[in-house]
Amino acid sequence: MTTEILEIDRIDRKLLAALQADSSLSQRALADKVGLSQNACWRRLQRLQAEGVILGQRAELDLARLGLDLVVMVMIKTPHHSKDWADRFKAHVERLPGVVDLYRIGGEWDYLIKVVTRGIAGYDRFYQNLVDGFDLSVVTGHFVMEEMISAKPVVLT
């Protein structure tokens, strides 16, 4: 799997940094922030979206205020490493409520899943559904005590 690296200039980097900081900026405010006309800003945004650099926009939510008060990093080891098995596992995990992120990782563990749920009972339901029908050697949950840095913007130098 190769991804072509897109060359971007100083203005593109400023645009992307501004969007990472606040994607709700109006096009006019964004153009003013980076020193472009509104039309030039719009054209650059369209190009960055068409090139697959800007993948979408999301709202940041206070999940605890919505009752989703437990974040668990679930580490998984499995004896299966074929692409077919990984594709089936991904589809299974994708359907489970509470899954925020899924990574196939290197090293001692095979997969990392970030789960957001309501308390330990919510995690237990997730766990039971996760292991149902899949041969997993080890599943362990690391419970987040405090979110110290989250969704930090990437510095584009």
Sequence and secondary structure as in RCSB ss.txt:
>XXXX:A:sequence
MTTEILEIDRIDRKLLAALQADSSLSQRALADKVGLSQNACWRRLQRLQAEGVILGQRAELDLARLGLDLVVMVM
IKTPHHSKDWADRFKAHVERLPGVVDLYRIGGEWDYLIKVVTRGIAGYDRFYQNLVDGFDLSVVTGHFVMEEMIS
AKPVVLT
>XXXX:A:secstr
         HHHHHHHHHHHH TT  HHHHHHHHT  HHHHHHHHHHHHHTTS         GGGGT  EEEEEE
EE S   HHHHHHHHHHHHTSTTEEEEEE  SS SEEEEEEESHHHHHHHHHHHHHTT   SEEEEEE S   S 
S      
